[in-house]
Amino acid sequence: MEQFKDANGLDVHFSYRRDAFSPESGHVLVICRYGEDWVFTRHKKRGLEFPGGKREKGESLEEAAIRETYEETGAVITEPAFIGEYKVHGDAPFVKTIFFGEVKEIIDKEDYLETDGIFLWNGDWTGIQDDPSFSFIMKDRVIELALKKVTNG
């Protein structure tokens, strides 16, 4: 298990093990690829980030990953693979589960809810720390650890 502080100074615990934290995860983050490109959504306030969001009542985490990816990007994934999960400790602690998804197709939509839709990217990860177009979420150790598992297995 890894421990670090996020951009807001909150303690974060990260694990590659499922159900490592309490309470049970209620959120998902989905790292997606479409061919050689990474699939981001352009959040209207935060900027570029991987799709994700809250699990709805009665929904599995995998179902939430599929739904959130489609709602925010129009990208269709069918078999999200578990990567890890993390807990952010603060006034309202939460646990988020991270999945990886290979995008099968992209469907053009009229409405992407709280985002401006899909953004395909094949750039250099080392430059995002100083790039204001990327969300703060993309700049903390959670993404680094998750990408390590995606790219190295």
Secondary structure as GFF3:
##gff-version 3
##sequence-region A 1 153
A	DSSP	beta_strand	2	5	.	.	.	ID=ss1
A	DSSP	beta_strand	11	15	.	.	.	ID=ss2
A	DSSP	beta_strand	27	34	.	.	.	ID=ss3
A	DSSP	beta_strand	37	43	.	.	.	ID=ss4
A	DSSP	beta_strand	47	49	.	.	.	ID=ss5
A	DSSP	beta_strand	52	54	.	.	.	ID=ss6
A	DSSP	alpha_helix	61	73	.	.	.	ID=ss7
A	DSSP	beta_strand	75	76	.	.	.	ID=ss8
A	DSSP	beta_strand	81	89	.	.	.	ID=ss9
A	DSSP	beta_strand	94	102	.	.	.	ID=ss10
A	DSSP	beta_strand	105	106	.	.	.	ID=ss11
A	DSSP	beta_strand	115	121	.	.	.	ID=ss12
A	DSSP	three_ten_helix	125	130	.	.	.	ID=ss13
A	DSSP	three_ten_helix	136	139	.	.	.	ID=ss14
A	DSSP	alpha_helix	141	152	.	.	.	ID=ss15
###
